[in-house]
Structures are given as structure tokens and as C-alpha cells.
Amino acid sequence: MVPAGVISHTGVAGLTLGGGMGWASRRYGLTIDSLLGAEIVTAAGDVVWASATSEPELFWGIRGGGGNFGVVTRFKFGMHPLGSIVVGQWSYPAANMRQALLALRDRAHGQPRDFTLNFTATATGLSVTAVWSGDAALTHAVLSPFGALTDGGIGSVDKLPYLSLQSRNDEHFAWSRRYYCKGGFWSEITDEVIDAIMLAIADAPTPDSEINVLQLGGAVSDVPDEATAYTGRGASYYWIAEPVWDVAADDDRCIAWGRITGKSLSKLSMAGNYVNEQADAGTVVALDAYGPEKYQRLASLKTRFDPHNMFRLNQNIAPLA
């Protein structure tokens, strides 16, 4: 397998070019960490192969720089073995969410890279998913504490095919629904972070609006931050504030909640960001995501491969003047 995202119908190109984080990232890294090369059609119509040995600067740039440099027509990935996975899934009532988050924070710390944690806060409660792909003899000891974070937890632990885990949220994030998202990195889940989650989710505009948090670290942090355009290797968690709704009449209030919540959580976040989870586009978003040093390097690359900014409907990196 190749580490992918958390929705099975996510397109491989966009996922990869932005970085790609998901259930297997703590064990095997980001999607870009398995990328061996890519065929790219440039703005000039040239067909270029980018890899560690052919156009290495372009290969650096497409691993996190998005679709700024051309159209990727072929990817080459290295594959990884993945045996059985065991998944624990529990829900906790909203009244117990704060206590559950405090316990979750402590129990997640120091877990091996065969373990991955994800949680989702909504107005109705907290959903916790813990995934184990390591030694079967350790399954109960690793997963069961997350089913007892506080009173009121309901759930189960089951052996699942990876594809079943990967597609479990497909209906929630079905095509044709309406979304807005804003995300960021946390080095840790502080008391202030928990306070901000609780405050924001109490005012969520729809039942499906959420704050989703994915645990990072492990193999993601093995790669030096400067090795790829992607920024955020040192983060322990990635959060997404995401209103989800279905009718146009709710657009304004849902987008407003997403922006307000994103701003609140961003104040508690690390520098840098993941371009794939930013609904607002533009050069400012890209500059904030990559930081000035990486952005300058990406802009130089953009100037070489797309000097007239043909590929601009994205988190855009402007060519140098």
C-alpha cells in the first residue's frame, strides 16, 4: 500500500502534490514520502520526469508545492506491506467531551508509530478512532484505554480491512455536499486548545460541522523539513475546522463559522500549514503555509516552469517579477 488520506474517493494527484496525510502516515510517512518520480507536462508543453536524479529541484517542489508547476500525468510510488489492522471506534457525549479530551491527550503521548489516533468533535459529542497495525499481542493494551477516556463511552474494537477504514467517511463527505475547511498544526494539545475546541463546537452551525484532528509524528517526522516543499514535519497533530452542510441558504453562516473557528485555532498553532486543507486560496495562503524561505525557493521554481502563471487556480505561488 501507499499512505493515502482518510477518504477513499480523494484524487491521488491533489492528495500527493499537497503532501498527503492519513491513517498510515505515522507508520510509513506522507504520501510524498513514497513518491519515487512523476511525469509532468509543463506550461510550455514539455514533458518532464521529476525524481531524485532527474530534475531534483522540481521533484522537491512537487512534494508539497501543489499543482503550481504543471500537469502530472504519471506517478511512480514505492509500496509498503501492511498486514492486519485493528480499529477501535468510540463515541462520547458532549457533556463529557472536555474530560475525554484531557485523557486522550495524555494517553496518545508516546505511542509507537504502529498506532494512529483521530478524533472528531461535533455539537453532539466526541468520536474517537484508534488504529493499531503492530504486534497483535499488544492490541488490547494499546487500544482499550481509548474506550475508557471517561464515562459514557460507547464503541467497539474490530479487525478491519484497510479499505473499510479508508472509506468509512465517504458518505459523510459525499460529492455534492457543501464544505469549507481551514486547518493547522499543533505541537501538542494544550488546555487552551481544548478550551478553544469546546467553545467553537458549541456554536457549530449544523450537526455535521466538525473539528477533526489527526495524530502525526512517527515516520512523518523522520524526514527533515527542508527535504520537501511540504512544511510541518515537527507537528504532533493536524486539525481541520470543517463546516458541512447541504443547502445554499446556509452558506454564509457555515463559512463564517469555519473562518471564525479557523482563526481561533490558528492562534494556538505552529507556523506553516498544509495547503490541501485551506478552502481560501491565494498567494497569502501559500506564503503562510510554506514560510518565506521555502516560498522564495518555490517561486524561483515557478518562474522557471510557469513564468506566466498558467497554473494559478490553486494555493498559488506567484512567479518572480
C-alpha positions in Angstrom: 0.0 0.0 0.0 0.9 3.7 -0.3 -0.1 6.0 2.6 -3.2 8.0 1.5 -5.7 10.2 3.1 -8.9 9.4 5.1 -11.5 9.4 2.3 -11.4 6.8 -0.4 -12.6 9.0 -3.3 -9.9 11.6 -2.8 -8.0 12.1 -6.0 -4.4 10.8 -5.9 -2.9 13.8 -7.8 -4.1 16.5 -5.5 -3.5 14.5 -2.4 0.1 13.7 -3.4 1.1 17.1 -4.6 0.0 18.8 -1.4 1.7 16.2 0.8 -0.9 13.5 1.7 -1.6 12.6 5.3 -3.8 9.8 6.6 -4.2 6.6 8.6 -0.8 5.1 7.7 1.3 8.3 7.9 2.7 7.6 11.3 4.0 4.2 10.2 5.0 5.0 6.6 5.1 8.8 6.3 3.2 11.1 4.0 2.1 10.1 0.5 5.0 12.2 -0.9 7.5 10.1 1.1 6.6 7.1 -1.0 6.8 9.1 -4.3 9.7 8.0 -6.5 9.0 10.1 -9.5 6.4 11.9 -11.6 5.8 12.8 -15.2 4.8 16.4 -15.7 3.6 18.4 -18.6 4.8 22.0 -18.2 3.1 25.3 -19.3 5.4 25.2 -22.3 4.1 21.8 -23.3 7.3 20.0 -22.4 7.1 16.5 -20.8 9.5 16.3 -17.8 10.3 13.4 -15.5 11.0 14.6 -11.9 12.8 12.4 -9.5 15.7 12.4 -7.1 18.1 12.1 -10.1 16.1 13.9 -12.8 15.1 17.5 -12.2 15.6 17.1 -8.5 14.6 20.7 -7.7 11.2 20.1 -9.4 10.9 16.9 -7.5 11.5 18.8 -4.3 8.8 21.3 -5.3 6.0 18.9 -6.3 6.3 17.2 -3.0 4.1 19.7 -1.2 4.0 22.6 -3.7 0.7 21.6 -5.2 -0.2 21.9 -8.9 1.8 25.1 -9.5 4.4 23.7 -11.9 2.4 21.6 -14.4 0.0 18.8 -15.0 1.2 15.5 -13.6 0.2 12.6 -15.9 2.0 9.8 -14.1 3.2 8.9 -10.6 5.6 6.3 -9.5 5.3 5.1 -5.9 7.2 2.8 -3.7 4.9 0.3 -1.9 4.8 -0.9 1.7 3.5 -4.0 3.3 0.5 -3.6 5.6 -0.9 -6.6 7.4 -4.0 -6.7 9.6 -5.2 -3.6 11.2 -7.4 -3.3 14.3 -9.6 -0.3 14.8 -11.2 0.9 17.9 -14.1 3.4 17.5 -15.9 5.1 20.4 -18.3 8.0 20.9 -18.5 10.1 24.0 -21.4 12.5 24.8 -20.9 16.3 24.5 -21.2 16.7 28.3 -18.1 14.5 28.8 -16.1 15.9 25.9 -13.6 18.0 27.9 -12.7 15.2 30.3 -12.4 12.8 27.4 -10.0 15.1 25.5 -7.8 15.6 28.6 -7.5 11.8 29.0 -7.0 11.3 25.3 -4.2 13.8 25.2 -2.2 12.0 27.9 -2.8 8.5 26.5 -1.8 9.4 23.0 1.6 10.8 24.1 4.5 8.4 23.5 2.6 5.9 21.4 4.6 3.8 18.9 4.3 4.6 15.2 2.2 1.5 14.6 -0.6 3.4 16.4 -2.6 6.3 14.9 -5.3 8.4 16.6 -8.0 10.5 15.1 -10.8 12.4 16.8 -13.8 14.5 15.7 -15.7 17.0 17.9 -19.2 17.9 16.9 -22.0 19.6 18.8 -23.4 16.2 19.7 -20.2 14.7 21.1 -16.7 13.3 20.5 -15.8 10.5 18.1 -12.5 8.7 18.7 -10.8 6.3 16.3 -7.6 4.5 17.3 -5.8 2.3 14.8 -3.2 -0.4 15.6 -1.1 -2.2 12.9 1.6 -3.6 15.1 2.1 -6.7 17.2 -1.3 -8.4 17.7 -0.4 -9.4 21.2 -0.3 -5.7 22.2 -3.7 -4.8 20.6 -5.8 -4.8 23.8 -3.2 -2.9 25.9 -2.8 -0.2 23.2 -6.4 0.4 22.1 -8.6 -0.3 25.1 -7.6 2.8 27.1 -9.2 5.0 24.4 -12.5 3.3 25.0 -12.4 4.3 28.7 -11.4 8.0 28.5 -14.4 9.0 30.7 -17.9 7.8 31.5 -20.4 7.4 28.7 -18.1 5.9 26.0 -19.8 3.6 23.6 -17.9 1.6 20.9 -16.0 -1.5 19.9 -12.7 -2.8 18.7 -12.7 -4.7 15.4 -10.3 -6.2 12.9 -10.9 -4.3 9.6 -9.6 -4.3 6.1 -7.7 -1.1 5.4 -10.1 -0.2 2.6 -13.0 -0.4 5.0 -11.3 2.1 7.3 -10.3 4.3 4.4 -13.9 4.5 3.1 -15.8 4.8 6.3 -16.3 8.6 5.9 -17.2 8.6 2.2 -20.9 9.1 2.8 -20.3 11.9 5.3 -18.1 13.7 2.8 -20.1 12.7 -0.3 -19.8 14.6 -3.6 -22.3 17.4 -4.0 -22.4 18.3 -0.3 -21.1 21.8 0.7 -17.9 22.3 2.7 -15.4 24.8 3.9 -12.2 24.0 5.7 -9.3 25.6 7.5 -6.5 23.7 9.2 -3.3 23.9 11.1 -0.6 22.1 13.0 -0.3 21.7 16.8 2.9 20.6 18.6 0.6 19.4 21.4 -3.0 19.5 22.6 -2.8 22.1 25.4 -5.5 23.1 27.8 -6.0 26.3 25.7 -6.6 24.1 22.6 -9.2 22.1 24.4 -10.9 25.3 25.6 -11.0 26.6 22.0 -12.4 23.3 20.7 -15.2 23.3 23.3 -16.1 27.0 22.7 -16.2 26.6 18.9 -18.1 23.4 18.7 -20.8 24.6 21.0 -21.7 27.1 18.3 -21.4 24.7 15.3 -23.9 25.7 12.6 -25.0 22.2 11.5 -24.9 18.7 13.1 -22.3 17.6 10.6 -19.9 20.5 11.2 -16.8 19.4 13.0 -13.3 19.9 14.2 -11.3 16.9 13.2 -7.8 16.1 14.5 -5.3 13.6 13.1 -2.2 12.5 15.0 1.0 12.9 13.2 4.7 12.3 14.2 6.3 8.9 13.7 7.6 8.4 10.2 6.3 11.9 9.1 8.9 13.4 11.4 11.8 11.2 10.1 12.1 13.3 7.0 13.9 16.7 7.5 11.5 19.6 7.0 13.8 21.1 4.3 13.8 17.9 2.3 10.4 18.6 0.6 8.3 21.7 0.0 5.7 20.3 2.5 6.0 22.1 5.8 5.1 20.8 9.2 7.2 17.7 9.8 7.6 18.5 13.5 3.9 18.7 14.3 2.2 16.2 16.5 -1.3 16.9 15.2 -3.2 18.4 12.3 -6.6 20.0 12.9 -9.3 20.9 10.5 -12.3 23.1 11.2 -14.9 22.0 8.7 -18.5 23.0 8.5 -20.5 20.6 6.4 -24.0 21.4 5.0 -26.3 20.8 2.1 -28.3 23.9 1.1 -27.1 27.2 -0.3 -29.2 29.1 2.2 -26.7 28.0 4.9 -23.6 29.1 3.0 -22.9 32.4 4.8 -23.3 31.2 8.4 -21.4 27.9 7.8 -18.5 29.6 6.1 -18.5 32.3 8.8 -18.2 29.6 11.5 -15.4 27.9 9.6 -13.4 31.1 9.3 -14.0 32.2 12.9 -13.1 28.8 14.2 -10.1 28.5 12.0 -8.8 31.9 13.2 -9.3 30.9 16.8 -7.5 27.6 16.4 -4.7 29.1 14.3 -3.7 31.4 17.1 -2.7 28.2 19.0 -1.0 26.6 16.1 2.6 26.2 14.8 4.0 28.2 11.9 3.4 26.7 8.5 0.4 24.8 7.1 -0.9 22.1 4.8 -2.1 23.5 1.6 -4.6 20.7 0.9 -6.9 21.8 3.7 -7.3 25.5 3.0 -10.6 26.5 1.4 -9.4 30.0 0.9 -6.9 30.4 -1.9 -4.3 32.9 -2.9 -0.7 33.9 -2.6 -1.0 34.9 1.1 -2.3 31.5 2.0 0.7 29.9 0.2 3.2 32.2 1.9 1.8 31.5 5.3 1.8 27.7 4.6 5.4 27.5 3.3 7.1 30.3 5.2 9.3 32.9 3.4 12.4 30.8 2.7 10.5 27.9 1.1 8.1 30.2 -0.7 11.1 32.0 -2.3 12.5 28.7 -3.5 9.1 27.6 -4.8 8.7 31.0 -6.6 12.1 30.5 -8.3 10.9 27.1 -9.5 7.6 28.6 -10.6 9.4 31.2 -12.6 11.4 28.5 -14.5 8.5 26.2 -15.3 5.4 28.5 -15.4 6.6 32.1 -15.8 3.2 33.4 -16.8 1.3 31.6 -14.0 -0.9 29.4 -16.2 -1.4 27.1 -13.3 -3.0 29.5 -10.8 -6.3 28.0 -9.7 -4.7 26.7 -6.5 -2.8 27.8 -3.4 -0.9 30.0 -5.9 2.8 30.6 -5.9 3.5 33.7 -8.0 6.4 33.7 -10.4 9.2 36.2 -9.5 8.8 39.5 -11.2 
